[in-house]
């Protein structure tokens, strides 16, 4: 394992993983998607170093730009570190590791822990992430696939590719028991991560559909593609509209605690696209403060399924949410 500070800007992993000391800055924390964007940046950095390829400037065999797109993003919040609980100056230890997942894709796992937390030695173990996560930590799973445009200037009909210099063979394979392929495949086929409803939850209200127009100022990245982190923003925008329709306040929305969120990315979009986002909501039978919102994002012009998400949240509308990030700062005892 290599320990580094993000301010130094250089990675030197040993092929097994990377460990960083991170001080949370304004560009990483908010009530929105900033933390997910930062985790995604770490994924690109880890894959670049682990696979000896410049992910930011990758090319197909024909010399066209190739992009390491996000196909599945799963984040699970902890009691101390959770997606919207970070603030300026919080200190984290971030451990990351990339895994072989076929010739056109890669899995990268991340653990965000309070600085100073006692953790196992050695590289991040998938068994910890999937079977026995530390209750204080946030874990993220990124399933990325290489894509390229098939038509210049269009984000439709993107094709899977493999850059010729993508060196994945030396990565450890992700054990089959942890593969998200079946989970994501079902979500794509059914338009939902919970087509039959999550176990232990009952439906709360009728499904609602909201429209969202792609925002060219916020939603596109430097390559002109819809930015992976903006999908989080779109879904959060729709969730906020739902909350307001229920009479909940913006302050309650900002206090929400994301326990678990999954996003499956099944398409991209061009400027001017209008989406229809259908939301179904369930409430926990045992904990009324815990809800799951399952959303499907579709292109209104074509009906194409663009993305789905499932967000499990402690709403804070009935009881206080769990521990915030105040306990993360090393000055507070780490």
N, C-alpha and C positions, 0 to 999 in steps of 0.2 A: 504494500500500500504506500502511496505517496501522499504526504501531507503538504498542503499548500494553502495560501491565502489568495482569494479571488483577485485582490488588487494587483498581484504579481502578473496575472494574465497568462501564464504559461502552464500547460499541463504536461506531466511526465509520468503517466501510469505505467505500471509494470506488466500490463497485460491482464491483470486480475481485477483491478479496480482503482478508483481514485477517491481520496478523502480530502475534503476542503474545510477550512475554517471560514465561515461566512458571517459578515456583519450586515444585517438587514439595512438596506438603503431605501430611499423613497421610491426608486424604480422597481421595487420587488414586493411592495405591500400595499394593499388597498382592500376595499370591499368587492373588488372585481377580479379581473383575470391576470393581473401583473405577476403573481407568483407562478402561475401556470406557464406564462411566457418564459420566465427565468428557468424553470425546470426543463422546458423544452430546449433552451439554449445549452444547458448542461448536457442534455442528451446528444446534441450535435457535436459538442466538444469531445465527449467521451468516445463517440463512434469515430470521429476523425482520428483520434489518437490510437484507439484500440484496433482500428481497421486500416490504419496508415493511408487515409484518403482525406483530401481536403473537401469535406462535405459541403462547404459554402461555395465551392466552385467546381462541383462534380459535373462530368460530361458523359454523354452516352458514347457508344462506339462510333457513332456518326458525327460526334462533336457538338451535339445539341445539349442545352442545359438539362441536368438531371437533379431531382429534388428528393431529399429524404423526408417524405411526407408522413404525417401522423395518421395512422389507421385506427388506433385505439389508445386512449389515454385514461388511466385509472388512478385515482388518488384516494387514499384513505387517511383521514385525519386522526390525530392522537389527542389525548387529554390535554397535553401542553402545546404541541405544535399542530395547528390545523390551518387550512388554507386562508381564512380571513382573520386569523388571530395574531398575525405578525405586526410589529410596529418598528419604527426607527430605532436602530441600535441593538435590537435583539441579536444574540450570538448563537450560531448554529454550527454543528458539525454535519456535513453533508457527505455521505458515502454513495458512490455510484459504480455501476458495473454493467457492461454490455455482454449480451449472450448471443450465440449463433442461433439463427431461427430461419434457416433456408438460405438460398442463394440470392434472394431479392429483398430480404427483410432482416430486421434485427430487433431484439428486445433489450431495453435498458431499464434497470431498476435503480431507484434512488431511495435513500433514507435520510430524512431531515430530523436531526435530534437536537435537543438543547445542548449547548456547549457544556462540556464537563460531565455529561451523563456517562456512567459506566456502561460500556458496550463490549461485545465479544471482539477479540483480536481477529485479524485477518480480513480478507475481502468480504463484501456483503454476500450473505448466504441466501439463496432463494427460499430455503426452508423457513428462514426467519420471516421473510416478506410475506409468504403465502400461508404459513401454518401457525407461527407463534410470534407475531409482531410485538415489539415493545409498546406498552400502552401509552407512553409519552410521545411517541414519534409519529411523524407523517411519512407515509410510504407512497411512492409513485411508480407506476408501471407504464412504460411507453413502448408500443408496438409500431414500428416504422417500416414503411415500404418505399422502395425507389419508384418514382414516376417521372414521366416526361410529357410535354404537350404533344398532341397529334396534329393540331392545327395552330399555326402561329397566331398569337393574340387572343386565343380562346382558352377558357378554363374548363371546357366540357370535353368529355371523352378522353381523359388523361389515361396514358398507357403505362403499364408496369414495365420497368427496364432494370438492367443491372449495369452500372458503370464498370468498365473493364478493370479498373484499379481498385475495386471494392474487395478488400482482402479480409474475408470473414472466417476462413477455415481454422485460424488459430484460437478463435473464441471458444470458450466452453459452451456446449449446447445447453439450452434451457430444458430441464427434465420435462418429459411429455405430460406428466401429471399436472404441471402448472401452465400448460399452453392455453392461451385465451382464444384460440382459433374457433372452437366450437361455440363458445359464448358469443363472440362477435358475429359469427356466421348466423346464429339464430336471431340475433338482434337485427341484422340486415334483412333476413327473410321475413320477419314478423313486424318490423318497424318498432320494436320495443325490447328493452331488457327485461321487462316484467309483463309479458303478454297475458299471463294468467293472474297477475297481481303478486306482490312479494309475500312470502309466508309470514303469518303473524300480523298482517295488516288488513284493514278493511277500507273499502273505497269511500272517499270523502268528497261528495258532490259529483256532478256530472262533468265529463270531459269538456274542455273549453279550447277554442282555437283563436289565435292571435296572429295578425300579420306583422311582418318585419321586412323593411326594405334594406338591402345591403347598403352599408354606409361606406362610400369610397374613401372617406377621410380616415376612418378607424379600422375597417374590416379587411383591407388589402395589405399585403406585405410588399417588400421591395421588389419581388419578382412578379407582382401583379396578380398573385394568387390570393384567395381568401385565406387569411392568416389563421393558423390552427388555434391560437389563443382567443381569437375573436369569436369562435364557436361558443366558448365559455361565456363571453359577454352577451352574445345573442340569447342564449338560454337564460342567463341571469336577468336580462332585460324583460323577457317574457315572464319569468318567475315573479319579478317585482310587480308586473301588471296584474298577475293573478293574486298576489298578496294584497294589493290595493283594492282589488274587487271584493276581497274578503273582509275589508275594513281594517286591515293591519297597517301599521305605520311604516314609514321609511326607516325610522330608528330601529324598529323591530327587525327589519330586513338586514340592516347593518350589523345587528347583534347575532344573526344566525350563525350556527356552527355546522359546517359541513362534515358529516361523519364519513361519507363515502360518495364518490361521484365517478361515473363511467361515461365516456363519450366514444361512440363509434363514428368514424368519418367515412362516408360512403360516396361523396361527391364534392365538387367545388362549384363555384358560381362566378358569373361575369357581372360587371357593373350594371345596375338597373334591375337586378333580379329581386323579385318580391317573394318572400317566403311565407308559408303558412305553418305555424307551430301549434301542434295539438298537444295539450297537457292533460294528463290524468294524475290524480292525486290520491294517495292512500295515507291513512293514519295508523300508527302502531296500536294494537289492541292492549299492549301492556304498558306503553309509555305514550300518553296522548300528546306529549310535546315533540314526539318524533314523527316525521312525515317523509314520504317518498314522493317525489314528483318525477314522472316519466314523460319525456317529450320526444316528439318526432318532428323534424324540420324538413319540409318539402318545398320544392320549387312550384309556385302556383301556376306557372305557364305550362310546365310539362308533367307535373305530378311526381317528378323524380324524388326519391328519398335521398336527402343530402347528409343527414346526421341524426343520431338518436342519443339521448342521454337519460340517465337515472341519477337523481340527486337525493341522498338520504340526509336529512337535516334535523338538528335540534332547533326548533323554531324560536324558542325564547318567548313564545306568546302566552305560555301558561306558567312556566317556572323559569328560573334563571338558567342560562346555559352553563356549560362546564367551564373549567379553568381556562382563562385567556392566556395570552403570551407573556404576561408580565413576569412569570417565573423563568423566562428563558434568559434574561440578561445575566451576564456573569457577575455584574455588580450586585445582583440580588441573590447571589449564591449559586448561580449556574443551574 
